[in-house]
Amino acid sequence: MNQNGIEKLKAELAQLPKGYISNKTINGIERHYLQWRENGKTKSKYIPDSEYEAVAAAVARRKEIEKLLKSAEIRRTSFGPVPLVADYEMNVITGDALRAMVSYVAGWQKRDCFRSILAYLNGKATPRVCAVYGLRRTGKTTMLHQAINEMKPEMFSQAAYIKARKKQTMSQLDRDLKQLFNRGFRYVFIDEITFLEDFVDTASFLSDIYAAMGMKIVLSGTDSLGIWIAEKEELYDRAYLIHTTWISYAEHARLLGSSDVDDYIRYGGTLRVGETDFDDPELRSEEVSFRDDESTRRYIDTAICGNIQHSLKCYENGAHFRHLRELYDAGELTGAINRIIESMNHRFVAEVLNREFVSNDLKLSRKNLLRERNAALRTDVLERIDVRTVTDRLMEILEIEDKQNRSVPIQPAHVAEIKEYLSALELIASLPVKYTAPESDDRESILITQPGMRYCQAQALVYSLGKDEIFAALNEAEREYVCSRILDEVKGRMLEEIVLYETMRKLPECDVFKLEFIAGEFDMVIYDRRAHSCKIFEIKHSRERVDSQYRHLINEAYCRDTAKQFGTITEKTVLYRGEPHDEPSGIRYQNVSEYLRSL
């Protein structure tokens, strides 16, 4: 584009409206507003329906011209003479300094997704960038350093690492990339790129210019929602995405050297220990993200709430806030996100109490505790307390707390949009629940994919319930036991979710779901559509084998209804924490940790 063409575009740009269009529903009627920032304040102008199409076209044209001018500016300033001495504006590290910086990762174990970075770096040149994104403490920066450390000498000599800082800009990055390209660097790793506030709006030049010229660019950013938005907009179809947030049980066990599935339930979701020292047992308890309620809340505030708000603020001057704009402007968006995450956990714990404490499992626990051979563990506490009264009271407290958390008027649209962003971060996922009754509609259950976060919040809630007046008549040991009994049930339900979710992810060719009957359920069904056959499972947190654990699996009516819908039942398995065992009835007991590793 010549200078005359640029000046014409600038003249046209001056006549077009600034900002973005926001849609609001008022009294059931959708209304349109033009919003823009001026002198640090958000301003708004109502758009009549008769003018909406024209204004929308003008806003879209403005965005198109801004991209054209940005591209023209990049082309105009690129590929000039190479200065005698590099004068980078950002923190660019190359050569011996880079080798020294990444040497610490030698010998460290690697994330399962690490091979995807190597595939990009060693593959054919492509006009795409590689974006590594995920929540904090999931190994993003470590993987970048490991990839650099493993480069062959000829590749390493062409490698550069850039650590972005707040208040820096994409224009500065553009100028540094121009120098690096002219100096022969072809592998550039840019860490914390989401610190650059104009990243989401201008990211396309990384792929359209530099990657198209043969430069391999690996991006990483803590504000992973920003990278997700960029891939949907500026980097559409021009980025390989590597998401680090979800860490499977097998990967967690391999990286942290723990085979106990309870460790995964209590702490799973981040690799804080792995980034510090794989072999230090003290750090395992002291520096995990989900050590206690305070550390969990801090993680939610910084890694999740801050992530969402910063990413939305930096995209088109905040246009993507949508209905959340009013909460953000009032400084209440962090609290709203926290409340929705906690509300999920409140409902989860309430469901556990409601289901488990009216089941036969509690009666069984009473008998087992009375028969306990170890006198120190033998207790009749569940005989002496009114379990129904305790359970009802706990449920009541949960409901009260839930209402308190809704004191700020959070509308359904707020909840829907926050859940959409939490899903984009891979923090929440849906688990399908099916019914055999033909008149029943299938539903979905929401789980939090970082089990340590869910368990720690549930633990804090349960212990707060333990302070209720109904427990005052019990001694400390008995109160502790009742809370522990609830937490054991929470672990059991969480184990079900973990197994279901991991099986869904690892067996995408099959349908994986919970199947509910009128008075019972199969914790998991794996349905092979091609073979029209299925496997049915019960999932138990116990280490002991008890006949009642598989009573549903041998229920002839349940099996008949299941086979009618999902084909021949080829396997009936109880997943638990004990040793493998085969029952004469054909029921198979399998260790749940071994099952998860086998996936």
CORLIN-V428968 format. One record per backbone hydrogen bond with DSSP energy under -0.5 kcal/mol. NH is the residue of the N-H (numbers start at 0). CO is the residue of the C=O. Records with the same first field share a line. If there is no record, write none. Layout:
# CORLIN-V428968
NH=CO + CO
This chain:
# CORLIN-V428968
5=1
6=2
7=3
8=4
9=5
10=6
11=7
12=8
13=9
14=10 + 11
15=12
19=34
21=32
23=30
25=23 + 28
26=24
28=25
30=23
31=46
32=21
33=44
34=19 + 32
35=42
37=40
40=37
42=35 + 40
44=33
46=31
47=45
50=47
51=47 + 48
52=48
54=50
55=51
56=52
57=53
58=54
59=55
60=56
61=57
62=58
63=59
64=60
65=61
66=62
67=63
68=64
69=65
70=66
71=67
72=68
73=69
74=70
75=71
76=72
77=73
90=162
91=89
92=160
96=93
97=93
98=94
99=95
100=96
101=97
102=98
104=101
105=102
107=104
113=110
114=111
115=112
116=112 + 113
117=113
118=114
119=115
120=116
121=117
122=118
127=125
128=237
129=216
130=128 + 239
131=129 + 218
132=130 + 241
133=220
137=134
142=138
143=139
144=140
145=141
146=142
147=143
148=144
149=145
150=147
154=151
155=151
156=152
157=154
158=155
159=186
160=92
161=188
162=90
163=161 + 190
166=194
167=164
172=168
173=169
174=170
175=171
176=172
177=173
178=174
179=175
180=176
181=177
182=178
183=180
184=179
185=157
186=157
187=215
188=159
189=187 + 217
190=161 + 188
192=219
194=191
195=192
196=167 + 194
198=195
201=197 + 198
202=198
204=201
205=202
206=202 + 203
207=203
208=204
209=204
210=205
211=206
212=208
213=210
214=209
215=185
216=214
217=187
218=129 + 216
219=189
220=131
223=221
225=222
226=222
227=223
228=224
229=225
230=226
231=227
232=228
234=229
235=232
237=234
239=128
240=238
241=130
243=132
251=247
252=248
253=249
254=250
255=251
256=252
257=252
260=258
262=259
263=259
264=260
265=261
266=262
267=263
269=266
270=136
274=270
275=272
276=272
279=276
280=278
283=279
284=280 + 281
285=281
286=282
290=287
295=291
296=292
297=293
298=294
299=295
300=296
301=297
302=298
303=298 + 299
304=299
305=300
307=303
308=304
309=305
310=306
311=307
312=308
313=309
314=311
315=313
317=314
318=314 + 315
319=314
320=317
321=318
323=320
324=321
325=322
327=323
328=324
329=325
330=327
331=326
332=326
335=331
336=332
337=333
338=334
339=335
340=336
341=337
342=338
343=339
344=340
345=341
346=342
347=343
348=344
349=345
350=346
351=347
352=348
353=349
354=350
355=351
356=352
357=354
358=355
361=355 + 358
362=358
363=359
364=360
365=361
366=362
367=363
368=364
369=365
370=366
371=367
374=372
376=373
377=373
378=368
382=379
383=379
384=380
386=384
389=385
390=386
391=387
392=388
393=389
394=390
395=391
396=392
397=393
398=394
399=395
400=396
401=397
402=398
403=399
404=400
405=402
406=403
409=407
410=408
413=410
414=410
415=411
416=412
417=413
418=414
419=415
420=416
421=417
422=418
423=419
424=420
425=422
426=421
427=421
428=446
430=444
432=442
433=513
435=515
439=436
442=432
444=430
446=428
448=426 + 446
450=448
451=267
452=449
453=449
454=450
455=451
456=452
457=453
458=454
459=455
460=456
461=457
462=458
463=459
464=460
465=461
466=463
467=464
470=467
471=468
473=470
478=474
479=475
480=476
481=477
482=478
483=479
484=480
485=481
486=482
487=483
488=484
489=485
490=486
491=487
492=488
493=489
494=490
495=491
496=492
497=493
498=494
499=495
500=496
501=497
502=498
503=499
504=500
505=501
506=502
509=506
510=526
511=509
512=524
513=431
514=521
515=433 + 513
516=519
519=516
521=514
522=520 + 536
523=536
524=512
525=534
526=510 + 524
527=525 + 532
528=526
531=527
532=527
533=567
534=525
535=570
536=523
537=572
539=537 + 574
545=543
548=545
549=546
550=547
553=549
554=551
555=553
558=554
559=555
560=556
561=557
562=558
563=559
564=560
565=561
566=562
567=531
569=533 + 567
570=533
572=535
573=587
574=537 + 572
575=573 + 589
576=541
580=588
582=586
585=582
587=571
588=580
589=573 + 587
591=575
594=590
595=591
596=592
597=593
598=594
